[in-house]
Amino acid sequence: MIMEEISAGQLAGAVFYRVYDLLKSTYLHSPKGRKRIQYMKEQGQELSALDQLELGPVRTLLHGAISVNGSKIALGQSLRTCYNR
């Protein structure tokens, strides 16, 4: 039973990072994300690759909250499957 719980936790972590990456990538490639990067460049800021991937605090927290909920759903489904055997 412990192995199933460990694998369920790994699944939840994988879901969290996948959902977060999807949300972040979608935003950065959207017109609004591109406009934000262009605005930062126009302000005279030299942007490194990491700066261009920065979302800002509000969007980071929002994407994190959505990702956590997705991973909780995946974990719940996984554990329910383990205990219903």
Number of C-alpha atoms within 10 A of each C-alpha: 8 8 9 14 15 12 14 22 19 14 16 24 18 14 21 22 16 15 19 21 15 12 18 20 13 12 15 18 11 12 10 11 18 14 13 15 18 12 12 15 13 10 8 8 11 11 12 8 8 7 13 17 14 13 17 9 8 9 14 14 12 13 18 19 14 14 23 19 15 20 24 17 14 20 21 15 13 18 18 12 12 15 10 6 5
